[in-house]
């Protein structure tokens, strides 16, 4: 199967998913059977007199318990669903303004395939040679999810390039799959190529002043492909992966973590990377203190990480564990001004967004913007 | 045995209604409780109480950043006058936003829903003046440069008080009520006014924002109007915060320690 071809969706039946769904089905269904035991005990041949009846009807209490337990199950699942949705979908209202322009683009990535996207420009974005911020979305998301972080950069004068990865957003069902992780990461270079070409042909973008801001899977792109690419001046990686093996094989602490992981595996995401796959996604093994060599492969290099990299994470992140942030911070030996971590906010920095943007701005102010 | 039925029924229905209430509460909170405490080690937060008279005691929160422990350069002070229908910590995110950029920031709690707009503006203008006098003494603050940041009715307090004070160089207003030309002096001096409004604001109509822009002579790039978000700029808060910060930085030019790329041989 060639890269980019849409595969038939298949669930990743890991031991975890099988166990999780088995327990879920048991918890939901077994009580329904148990509720009928008193009825059976009152029937021949046992004929026990348990007093299990309402209005002379021995089946009515069991039936009522079935209904009440069903309601309880629905209520619990609904509450959990909304809790997770609220956490990951904090900005349901669009940002539309006459002062912000959205130019629809198609970034060619070879084989006749494209990544659809936008170039967002604000009132202070330069008409020529505008610095470029490439904003990368997370797994299962799309570019529009991060307008709230991209648009502020356009106010600073950046032209903000945001694309849907293969299998995501407009590309969903059109080109690629959500689980084409390595391809998704590698596609970033094509976006940088696009900026370079556009800089030469149109002149509105400055290919010498590019930065990458990535969230979650976008952070994996930032810390791997963007990090290795010397054309990218700065990177900010938010709530992202540090060590793929730690992330996948650690003990999950909360029910929400288990639900989220089950959701990903049902989506078809492989949560059991091989050592080689883990190596390609873990920046400390793949990219840190390296750059792209002659053949595009990582070679060790002296990198000024203090100048170039910023990290942010919430300690209660239930999608990508805080340990990932600690790993990245430790390997990069980061000074405190290069990172921010919040006690709460989970994977979406819920309630911390304005504070996070304040820290981003300081980062830019200290780098001459 | 039937007692077991009643116990189980009570437990199941109890939990069902609990989850139902949680769902309703979460949907309500999505709009009405979007913001709360900002927990990060990068912030230095201090609660202050200003006793301005026997009757008036005002609570405020001062914010600083651990990235600016020594404050080698004094920084402009930011005073935030938040929505008057919300108590602490609803406005803490604004304080954190400015403090994390290095601005010593003070958020004043102005929870006062009953007063008419005029009475509210009069009362809190004098309070703001008194509190600012004390904030000037903060050793981190450059006493010649202040920013007043007001939200909704409080934006009017920030504006009217800010325009009287030469050290207030910037006034930021979100969803500001209508300002009559008679309420302000014609020459705004060195003070810049930055405004933000949503077109679907049903409390302060958009025409009032257009009117304010003219009356306050707001510059071409000194305002932000968005189509959606309503009076409380729901979902647009990060965008608004960045918009104001970028203009403030351009205007006040605070000095930041510059981090330059190390030459690697």
HADDOCK unambig.tbl for C-alpha pairs under 7 A between the chains (distance, minus, plus):
assign (segid A and resid 50 and name CA) (segid B and resid 1 and name CA) 5.74 0.50 0.50
assign (segid A and resid 51 and name CA) (segid B and resid 1 and name CA) 5.92 0.50 0.50
assign (segid A and resid 51 and name CA) (segid B and resid 2 and name CA) 6.08 0.50 0.50
assign (segid A and resid 52 and name CA) (segid B and resid 1 and name CA) 5.89 0.50 0.50
assign (segid A and resid 52 and name CA) (segid B and resid 2 and name CA) 5.16 0.50 0.50
assign (segid A and resid 53 and name CA) (segid B and resid 2 and name CA) 6.95 0.50 0.50
assign (segid A and resid 61 and name CA) (segid B and resid 5 and name CA) 6.59 0.50 0.50
assign (segid A and resid 65 and name CA) (segid B and resid 9 and name CA) 6.28 0.50 0.50
assign (segid A and resid 68 and name CA) (segid B and resid 9 and name CA) 6.65 0.50 0.50
assign (segid A and resid 68 and name CA) (segid B and resid 12 and name CA) 5.81 0.50 0.50
assign (segid A and resid 68 and name CA) (segid B and resid 13 and name CA) 6.11 0.50 0.50
assign (segid A and resid 69 and name CA) (segid B and resid 12 and name CA) 5.90 0.50 0.50
assign (segid A and resid 71 and name CA) (segid B and resid 16 and name CA) 6.21 0.50 0.50
assign (segid A and resid 72 and name CA) (segid B and resid 12 and name CA) 5.89 0.50 0.50
assign (segid A and resid 72 and name CA) (segid B and resid 13 and name CA) 6.88 0.50 0.50
assign (segid A and resid 72 and name CA) (segid B and resid 15 and name CA) 6.35 0.50 0.50
assign (segid A and resid 72 and name CA) (segid B and resid 16 and name CA) 4.45 0.50 0.50
assign (segid A and resid 75 and name CA) (segid B and resid 16 and name CA) 5.55 0.50 0.50
assign (segid A and resid 75 and name CA) (segid B and resid 19 and name CA) 5.28 0.50 0.50
assign (segid A and resid 75 and name CA) (segid B and resid 20 and name CA) 6.04 0.50 0.50
assign (segid A and resid 76 and name CA) (segid B and resid 19 and name CA) 5.92 0.50 0.50
assign (segid A and resid 79 and name CA) (segid B and resid 19 and name CA) 5.90 0.50 0.50
assign (segid A and resid 79 and name CA) (segid B and resid 22 and name CA) 6.60 0.50 0.50
assign (segid A and resid 79 and name CA) (segid B and resid 23 and name CA) 5.33 0.50 0.50
assign (segid A and resid 82 and name CA) (segid B and resid 23 and name CA) 6.88 0.50 0.50
assign (segid A and resid 86 and name CA) (segid B and resid 30 and name CA) 6.92 0.50 0.50
assign (segid A and resid 91 and name CA) (segid B and resid 235 and name CA) 5.04 0.50 0.50
assign (segid A and resid 93 and name CA) (segid B and resid 229 and name CA) 6.93 0.50 0.50
assign (segid A and resid 93 and name CA) (segid B and resid 235 and name CA) 5.93 0.50 0.50
assign (segid A and resid 94 and name CA) (segid B and resid 228 and name CA) 6.87 0.50 0.50
assign (segid A and resid 95 and name CA) (segid B and resid 226 and name CA) 6.75 0.50 0.50
assign (segid A and resid 95 and name CA) (segid B and resid 228 and name CA) 6.57 0.50 0.50
assign (segid A and resid 95 and name CA) (segid B and resid 236 and name CA) 6.93 0.50 0.50
assign (segid A and resid 96 and name CA) (segid B and resid 226 and name CA) 5.70 0.50 0.50
assign (segid A and resid 96 and name CA) (segid B and resid 227 and name CA) 5.36 0.50 0.50
assign (segid A and resid 96 and name CA) (segid B and resid 228 and name CA) 6.75 0.50 0.50
assign (segid A and resid 97 and name CA) (segid B and resid 225 and name CA) 6.30 0.50 0.50
assign (segid A and resid 97 and name CA) (segid B and resid 226 and name CA) 4.64 0.50 0.50
assign (segid A and resid 97 and name CA) (segid B and resid 227 and name CA) 5.74 0.50 0.50
assign (segid A and resid 123 and name CA) (segid B and resid 221 and name CA) 6.72 0.50 0.50
assign (segid A and resid 148 and name CA) (segid B and resid 238 and name CA) 6.50 0.50 0.50
assign (segid A and resid 148 and name CA) (segid B and resid 239 and name CA) 6.16 0.50 0.50
assign (segid A and resid 151 and name CA) (segid B and resid 239 and name CA) 6.70 0.50 0.50
assign (segid A and resid 152 and name CA) (segid B and resid 239 and name CA) 5.34 0.50 0.50
assign (segid A and resid 152 and name CA) (segid B and resid 242 and name CA) 5.37 0.50 0.50
assign (segid A and resid 152 and name CA) (segid B and resid 243 and name CA) 6.58 0.50 0.50
assign (segid A and resid 155 and name CA) (segid B and resid 243 and name CA) 6.20 0.50 0.50
assign (segid A and resid 156 and name CA) (segid B and resid 246 and name CA) 6.28 0.50 0.50
assign (segid A and resid 302 and name CA) (segid B and resid 264 and name CA) 6.82 0.50 0.50
assign (segid A and resid 304 and name CA) (segid B and resid 261 and name CA) 6.71 0.50 0.50
assign (segid A and resid 304 and name CA) (segid B and resid 262 and name CA) 6.35 0.50 0.50
assign (segid A and resid 307 and name CA) (segid B and resid 259 and name CA) 6.47 0.50 0.50
assign (segid A and resid 307 and name CA) (segid B and resid 260 and name CA) 6.56 0.50 0.50
assign (segid A and resid 307 and name CA) (segid B and resid 261 and name CA) 5.66 0.50 0.50
assign (segid A and resid 337 and name CA) (segid B and resid 67 and name CA) 5.84 0.50 0.50
assign (segid A and resid 340 and name CA) (segid B and resid 42 and name CA) 6.73 0.50 0.50
assign (segid A and resid 341 and name CA) (segid B and resid 40 and name CA) 6.07 0.50 0.50
assign (segid A and resid 342 and name CA) (segid B and resid 39 and name CA) 5.45 0.50 0.50
assign (segid A and resid 342 and name CA) (segid B and resid 40 and name CA) 4.47 0.50 0.50
assign (segid A and resid 343 and name CA) (segid B and resid 39 and name CA) 5.19 0.50 0.50
assign (segid A and resid 343 and name CA) (segid B and resid 40 and name CA) 5.92 0.50 0.50
assign (segid A and resid 344 and name CA) (segid B and resid 39 and name CA) 6.47 0.50 0.50
assign (segid A and resid 351 and name CA) (segid B and resid 34 and name CA) 6.24 0.50 0.50
assign (segid A and resid 351 and name CA) (segid B and resid 35 and name CA) 4.99 0.50 0.50
assign (segid A and resid 351 and name CA) (segid B and resid 36 and name CA) 6.56 0.50 0.50
assign (segid A and resid 352 and name CA) (segid B and resid 38 and name CA) 6.28 0.50 0.50
assign (segid A and resid 352 and name CA) (segid B and resid 93 and name CA) 6.80 0.50 0.50
assign (segid A and resid 353 and name CA) (segid B and resid 238 and name CA) 6.18 0.50 0.50
assign (segid A and resid 354 and name CA) (segid B and resid 93 and name CA) 6.09 0.50 0.50
assign (segid A and resid 354 and name CA) (segid B and resid 94 and name CA) 6.86 0.50 0.50
assign (segid A and resid 354 and name CA) (segid B and resid 97 and name CA) 5.52 0.50 0.50
assign (segid A and resid 354 and name CA) (segid B and resid 237 and name CA) 6.84 0.50 0.50
assign (segid A and resid 354 and name CA) (segid B and resid 238 and name CA) 4.72 0.50 0.50
assign (segid A and resid 354 and name CA) (segid B and resid 241 and name CA) 6.47 0.50 0.50
assign (segid A and resid 355 and name CA) (segid B and resid 93 and name CA) 5.85 0.50 0.50
assign (segid A and resid 355 and name CA) (segid B and resid 96 and name CA) 5.17 0.50 0.50
assign (segid A and resid 355 and name CA) (segid B and resid 97 and name CA) 4.14 0.50 0.50
assign (segid A and resid 355 and name CA) (segid B and resid 100 and name CA) 6.99 0.50 0.50
assign (segid A and resid 357 and name CA) (segid B and resid 97 and name CA) 6.84 0.50 0.50
assign (segid A and resid 357 and name CA) (segid B and resid 238 and name CA) 6.91 0.50 0.50
assign (segid A and resid 357 and name CA) (segid B and resid 242 and name CA) 6.88 0.50 0.50
assign (segid A and resid 358 and name CA) (segid B and resid 97 and name CA) 4.37 0.50 0.50
assign (segid A and resid 358 and name CA) (segid B and resid 98 and name CA) 6.12 0.50 0.50
assign (segid A and resid 358 and name CA) (segid B and resid 100 and name CA) 5.43 0.50 0.50
assign (segid A and resid 358 and name CA) (segid B and resid 101 and name CA) 5.61 0.50 0.50
assign (segid A and resid 359 and name CA) (segid B and resid 100 and name CA) 5.37 0.50 0.50
assign (segid A and resid 359 and name CA) (segid B and resid 101 and name CA) 6.15 0.50 0.50
assign (segid A and resid 361 and name CA) (segid B and resid 101 and name CA) 6.63 0.50 0.50
assign (segid A and resid 362 and name CA) (segid B and resid 101 and name CA) 4.77 0.50 0.50
assign (segid A and resid 365 and name CA) (segid B and resid 256 and name CA) 6.79 0.50 0.50
assign (segid A and resid 366 and name CA) (segid B and resid 256 and name CA) 5.82 0.50 0.50
assign (segid A and resid 366 and name CA) (segid B and resid 257 and name CA) 5.98 0.50 0.50
assign (segid A and resid 366 and name CA) (segid B and resid 258 and name CA) 4.70 0.50 0.50
assign (segid A and resid 366 and name CA) (segid B and resid 259 and name CA) 5.71 0.50 0.50
assign (segid A and resid 367 and name CA) (segid B and resid 258 and name CA) 5.89 0.50 0.50
assign (segid A and resid 367 and name CA) (segid B and resid 259 and name CA) 5.61 0.50 0.50
assign (segid A and resid 367 and name CA) (segid B and resid 260 and name CA) 6.71 0.50 0.50
assign (segid A and resid 368 and name CA) (segid B and resid 258 and name CA) 6.80 0.50 0.50
